[in-house]
Amino acid sequence: MKRGAAKKIAFGGVMAALAVVVMCLGTMIPVATFVCPMICAMILALVHGLTGTRVAWAWYGAVSILSLLLAPEKEAAAVFVFLGYYPIVKPWIDRRRLPVVWKLALFNISIFAMYSLLIRLFGMDQILAEFQELGTVMTVVTLALGNVTLFMLDVLLGRLGQKMSRRKG
């Protein structure tokens, strides 16, 4: 194995451990259900920028599996599994026509699929009870805020990518 490849894999492993720790901290603060996956996505953007796409996909897979197994907050782990790969696909989406539409579609389809699986397949009825308690209007507002949060993450990832490209160049 080349020395450079070993460095990239070691860096990815250390960053994966950091991401799993962040995911495990998700139960300490109620809003951390959504904040922890975003922090992990930022870590993934760093890994992707410094190591490349292959290591980034492996990193995403490892952190997803470990988060599902170890993180006490399963909803946060599911958010990461369904949306954590966003920093890897963001450059591809940005090159498409109408990237905003692609991003909205990716987010909303992923969120609906995630909650459908959590409620129907895994029987997490407490999530359904939360949505019923919130009511339809607040559930729609929460989804809209999720879309806004995705675009805030998108801006942060774009700025991180610009800083990393300036360092390389």
C-alpha positions as CSV (number, residue, x, y, z in Angstrom):
1,M,0.0,0.0,0.0
2,K,1.3,3.4,-0.8
3,R,2.2,5.8,2.0
4,G,-0.3,8.4,0.8
5,A,-3.2,5.9,0.7
6,A,-2.4,4.8,4.2
7,K,-2.5,8.4,5.4
8,K,-5.9,8.9,3.8
9,I,-7.3,5.8,5.3
10,A,-5.9,6.6,8.7
11,F,-7.3,10.1,8.6
12,G,-10.7,8.7,7.5
13,G,-10.6,6.3,10.4
14,V,-9.9,9.0,13.0
15,M,-12.6,11.2,11.5
16,A,-15.0,8.3,11.5
17,A,-14.4,7.8,15.2
18,L,-15.0,11.5,15.8
19,A,-18.3,11.3,13.9
20,V,-19.5,8.3,15.8
21,V,-18.8,10.2,19.1
22,V,-20.7,13.2,17.8
23,M,-23.6,10.9,16.9
24,C,-23.6,9.3,20.4
25,L,-23.8,12.8,21.9
26,G,-27.2,13.3,20.2
27,T,-29.2,12.4,23.3
28,M,-27.8,15.2,25.4
29,I,-29.7,18.1,23.7
30,P,-33.2,17.6,22.1
31,V,-32.3,19.6,19.0
32,A,-29.2,17.5,18.5
33,T,-31.3,15.0,16.6
34,F,-30.8,17.2,13.6
35,V,-27.6,19.0,14.6
36,C,-25.4,15.9,15.1
37,P,-26.0,14.6,11.5
38,M,-25.2,18.0,10.1
39,I,-21.9,18.1,12.1
40,C,-21.1,14.7,10.8
41,A,-21.9,15.8,7.2
42,M,-19.4,18.7,7.7
43,I,-16.8,16.1,8.8
44,L,-17.6,14.0,5.8
45,A,-17.1,17.1,3.5
46,L,-13.6,17.5,5.1
47,V,-12.9,13.8,4.6
48,H,-14.2,13.9,1.0
49,G,-12.1,17.0,0.2
50,L,-8.9,15.6,1.6
51,T,-9.1,11.9,0.8
52,G,-11.3,11.6,-2.3
53,T,-14.6,10.0,-3.2
54,R,-13.8,6.3,-2.6
55,V,-12.6,6.9,1.0
56,A,-15.6,9.2,1.6
57,W,-18.1,6.6,0.6
58,A,-16.4,4.0,2.8
59,W,-16.3,6.5,5.6
60,Y,-20.0,7.2,5.1
61,G,-20.9,3.5,5.2
62,A,-18.8,2.9,8.3
63,V,-20.2,5.8,10.2
64,S,-23.8,5.0,9.2
65,I,-23.5,1.4,10.4
66,L,-21.7,2.4,13.6
67,S,-24.2,5.1,14.3
68,L,-27.2,2.8,13.9
69,L,-25.5,0.3,16.2
70,L,-24.1,2.6,18.9
71,A,-26.0,5.9,18.9
72,P,-28.7,6.0,21.5
73,E,-30.7,8.5,19.4
74,K,-31.9,6.2,16.5
75,E,-33.8,9.1,14.8
76,A,-30.5,11.1,14.5
77,A,-28.7,8.0,13.2
78,A,-31.5,7.5,10.6
79,V,-31.2,11.2,9.5
80,F,-27.5,10.6,8.9
81,V,-28.1,7.3,7.0
82,F,-30.6,9.0,4.7
83,L,-28.9,12.3,4.3
84,G,-25.3,12.0,5.4
85,Y,-24.0,11.3,1.9
86,Y,-25.1,14.8,0.8
87,P,-21.5,16.2,0.8
88,I,-20.4,13.5,-1.6
89,V,-23.2,14.1,-4.1
90,K,-23.3,17.9,-3.8
91,P,-20.7,18.5,-6.5
92,W,-22.6,16.3,-8.9
93,I,-25.9,18.1,-8.1
94,D,-24.3,21.5,-8.5
95,R,-23.3,20.6,-12.1
96,R,-26.9,19.7,-13.1
97,R,-29.5,22.0,-14.5
98,L,-31.7,23.4,-11.8
99,P,-29.7,22.3,-8.8
100,V,-32.1,23.8,-6.3
101,V,-34.9,21.4,-7.6
102,W,-32.6,18.4,-7.3
103,K,-31.6,19.4,-3.8
104,L,-35.2,19.9,-2.7
105,A,-36.2,16.6,-4.3
106,L,-33.3,14.7,-2.6
107,F,-34.1,16.1,0.8
108,N,-37.8,15.6,0.7
109,I,-37.8,12.1,-0.8
110,S,-35.1,11.1,1.7
111,I,-37.0,12.5,4.7
112,F,-40.3,10.9,3.6
113,A,-38.6,7.5,3.0
114,M,-36.8,7.7,6.3
115,Y,-39.9,8.5,8.4
116,S,-42.0,5.9,6.5
117,L,-39.4,3.2,7.3
118,L,-39.1,4.3,10.9
119,I,-42.8,4.3,11.5
120,R,-44.0,1.4,9.3
121,L,-41.1,-1.0,9.2
122,F,-39.4,-0.5,12.5
123,G,-42.5,0.3,14.5
124,M,-41.3,3.6,16.0
125,D,-44.9,4.7,16.8
126,Q,-43.6,7.4,19.2
127,I,-42.5,9.4,16.1
128,L,-46.0,9.2,14.7
129,A,-47.4,10.3,18.1
130,E,-45.1,13.3,18.0
131,F,-46.3,14.3,14.5
132,Q,-49.9,13.9,15.7
133,E,-49.2,16.0,18.8
134,L,-47.6,18.7,16.6
135,G,-50.5,18.8,14.2
136,T,-50.5,19.1,10.5
137,V,-49.5,22.8,10.3
138,M,-46.5,22.4,12.6
139,T,-45.4,19.2,10.8
140,V,-45.4,21.2,7.5
141,V,-43.5,24.0,9.2
142,T,-40.9,21.5,10.6
143,L,-40.5,20.1,7.1
144,A,-40.1,23.6,5.6
145,L,-37.4,24.4,8.3
146,G,-35.7,21.2,7.4
147,N,-35.5,22.4,3.8
148,V,-34.1,25.7,4.9
149,T,-31.6,23.9,7.1
150,L,-30.5,21.8,4.1
151,F,-29.7,25.0,2.2
152,M,-27.8,26.5,5.1
153,L,-25.8,23.3,5.2
154,D,-25.3,23.6,1.4
155,V,-23.9,27.1,1.8
156,L,-21.5,25.9,4.6
157,L,-20.4,23.0,2.5
158,G,-19.8,25.3,-0.5
159,R,-17.7,27.7,1.7
160,L,-15.7,24.7,3.1
161,G,-15.1,23.5,-0.4
162,Q,-13.8,26.9,-1.5
163,K,-11.4,27.1,1.4
164,M,-10.1,23.6,0.8
165,S,-9.6,24.3,-2.9
166,R,-7.7,27.5,-2.1
167,R,-5.3,25.6,0.2
168,K,-4.7,23.0,-2.5
169,G,-4.1,25.6,-5.2
